[in-house]
Amino acid sequence: MKNVLAFFGAFNPPTVAHLKLAEFACRQTGREGVLFVPSQTAYIRDSQKKDAAFSDEERLNMLKTLAGHYPWMAVTDWELRQAGQPRTYTTLCHLREEGYASSLLLGSDKLPELATGWKHVPEIASEFGIVCLARGTDSCRKIIERDPFLRGIAGRIEMLETPPDWKDISSTEVRNRLRELRAIMEDLARMVPAEILNFVKKSNADGGQTD
């Protein structure tokens, strides 16, 4: 797999949307596959100011497990092995040295950040190209039209209309649900004797046993 989309992100944790949208983008653009590039936990926590629910090793193992089931999917741990979080352009250049012809895959929520928070964006656009997936109710075209910087590189941005089923699934929402679940389990552990807690976990809400 050499002609790929490079999918950067926290994947904290990977979601159905990550998989479905990556596969959709791969198919729509005629690439051989999608290379997932997880970022460092320290960067997620300290620079992006997001709660890092899973470690580098955990997120990498989750992605590798998924890649074992999807022939179009591959994972690189190159960013995780660096002393600090590399710039996207640096990683894309490294992937090129490894023989990948990769374009940057991102969501429309990242488009406004290209003008303000990213480095080497013109180089990324001209040397590698960008494939943008619409998120939520976003219109990639409208976001680009409103921003002079994005208009300047619009010729190197391929816009994809995302199937509605996966637009609103996010790792953030998964982490929120996990926190809710942990709180529920802590309450159960407080209310139910430890000796029978496993029986309770296996029970359905109506009191019936699961298979």
C-alpha positions in Angstrom: 0.0 0.0 0.0 1.7 3.2 -1.2 -0.8 5.6 -2.7 -2.7 6.5 0.5 -4.5 9.1 2.6 -2.7 10.0 5.7 -5.2 10.3 8.6 -3.7 12.2 11.5 -5.4 12.5 14.9 -5.7 11.5 18.5 -8.0 8.5 17.9 -8.8 8.8 21.6 -10.4 6.2 21.2 -10.9 5.2 17.5 -14.6 5.3 16.6 -16.9 3.8 14.0 -16.9 7.2 12.3 -13.1 7.2 12.0 -13.3 3.8 10.2 -16.3 4.5 8.1 -15.2 8.0 7.0 -11.7 6.8 6.3 -13.0 3.9 4.2 -15.4 6.2 2.4 -12.7 8.8 1.6 -10.4 6.0 0.4 -13.0 4.6 -2.0 -14.1 8.1 -3.2 -10.5 9.2 -4.0 -9.3 5.9 -5.5 -6.5 5.5 -3.0 -5.0 2.1 -2.1 -5.6 2.7 1.6 -5.6 4.9 4.6 -2.6 5.3 6.9 -3.6 6.2 10.5 -1.1 8.5 12.2 -1.8 8.8 16.0 -0.4 11.8 17.8 1.4 11.8 21.1 -0.6 11.8 24.4 1.4 14.7 25.8 0.5 16.8 22.7 -3.2 15.9 23.1 -3.2 16.9 26.8 -0.8 19.8 26.8 -1.2 21.5 23.4 -4.7 20.6 22.4 -6.0 20.8 26.0 -8.0 17.6 25.6 -8.5 14.9 28.1 -6.2 12.1 27.1 -8.2 9.1 28.1 -5.9 6.5 26.6 -2.1 6.3 26.5 0.1 6.1 23.4 0.4 2.4 23.7 -3.3 1.8 24.2 -4.3 3.9 21.2 -1.7 2.3 19.0 -2.8 -1.2 20.0 -6.4 -0.3 19.3 -5.6 1.0 15.9 -3.4 -2.0 15.1 -6.2 -4.3 16.2 -8.6 -2.6 13.8 -6.1 -2.7 11.0 -5.9 -6.5 11.3 -9.6 -6.6 10.3 -9.6 -4.0 7.5 -7.2 -4.6 4.5 -7.4 -1.0 3.4 -6.1 0.3 6.8 -2.5 0.7 8.0 -1.0 2.3 11.1 2.3 4.0 11.7 3.8 4.8 15.1 6.4 7.1 13.8 5.1 10.2 15.5 4.7 8.4 18.8 8.4 7.4 18.7 9.7 11.0 18.2 11.1 13.1 21.1 8.4 15.7 20.6 5.2 15.9 18.5 6.3 16.4 14.9 4.6 18.9 12.5 2.3 17.3 10.0 4.5 18.5 7.1 7.5 16.8 8.7 5.6 13.5 9.0 4.3 13.7 5.5 7.9 14.2 4.3 9.0 11.2 6.3 6.3 9.1 4.8 7.4 10.2 1.4 10.9 8.9 2.2 9.3 5.6 3.2 7.7 5.4 -0.3 4.2 6.6 0.5 2.4 9.0 -1.9 0.1 10.4 0.7 -2.4 13.2 0.8 -3.6 14.7 4.1 -7.1 13.6 5.2 -8.9 15.9 7.6 -12.4 16.9 8.7 -14.0 20.3 7.9 -13.7 21.3 11.5 -9.9 21.5 10.9 -10.1 23.8 7.9 -10.2 27.1 9.9 -7.2 26.0 11.9 -5.1 25.7 8.7 -4.8 29.5 8.4 -4.0 30.1 12.1 -2.6 27.1 13.9 -0.7 25.0 11.4 2.8 25.4 9.8 3.8 24.8 6.2 0.2 24.6 5.0 1.0 25.8 1.4 3.7 23.2 1.2 1.3 20.5 2.4 -1.2 21.5 -0.2 1.1 21.8 -3.1 3.3 18.8 -2.4 0.8 16.3 -1.0 -2.7 17.6 -1.5 -5.6 17.8 1.1 -8.8 15.7 1.2 -11.5 17.3 3.4 -14.5 15.5 4.8 -17.6 17.5 5.9 -18.3 17.3 9.6 -21.8 17.8 11.1 -23.6 20.5 9.2 -20.4 22.0 7.7 -20.0 22.8 4.1 -16.3 22.5 3.1 -17.0 24.8 0.1 -18.5 27.6 2.2 -15.8 27.4 4.8 -13.2 27.8 2.0 -15.0 30.6 0.3 -15.2 32.7 3.5 -11.4 32.4 4.2 -8.9 34.2 1.9 -6.1 31.9 3.0 -8.1 28.8 2.2 -9.2 30.2 -1.1 -5.6 30.5 -2.1 -5.0 26.8 -1.7 -8.5 25.7 -2.8 -7.2 24.1 -6.0 -5.3 21.5 -3.9 -8.3 20.7 -1.5 -10.5 17.8 -2.6 -13.9 18.2 -0.9 -16.1 15.1 0.0 -19.7 15.2 1.2 -19.9 12.9 4.1 -22.7 10.3 4.5 -25.0 11.6 7.3 -24.8 8.5 9.4 -21.3 9.2 10.7 -21.1 13.0 10.7 -21.8 13.4 14.4 -19.9 10.5 16.0 -16.8 11.7 17.9 -14.2 10.5 20.2 -15.2 13.2 22.6 -18.7 11.8 22.9 -17.3 8.3 23.4 -15.2 9.6 26.3 -18.2 11.3 27.8 -20.2 8.1 27.6 -17.3 6.2 29.2 -17.2 8.7 32.1 -20.9 8.2 32.6 -20.5 4.4 32.5 -17.7 4.5 35.0 -19.8 6.7 37.3 -22.6 4.2 37.1 -20.3 1.3 37.8 -18.8 3.1 40.8 -22.4 3.6 42.2 -23.2 0.0 41.6 -20.0 -1.0 43.5 -21.0 1.2 46.4 -24.6 -0.2 46.5 -24.0 -3.9 45.7 -21.9 -6.4 47.7 -18.7 -7.2 45.9 -19.5 -10.9 45.9 -22.5 -10.5 43.6 -21.4 -7.4 41.6 -20.4 -9.6 38.6 -23.9 -11.1 38.6 -25.4 -7.6 38.5 -23.1 -6.6 35.6 -24.4 -9.5 33.5 -28.0 -8.8 34.2 -30.3 -6.9 31.8 -32.1 -3.8 33.0 -35.3 -5.9 33.5 -33.5 -8.4 35.7 -33.1 -11.1 33.2 -29.7 -12.8 32.6 -27.7 -12.3 29.4 -26.6 -15.2 27.4 
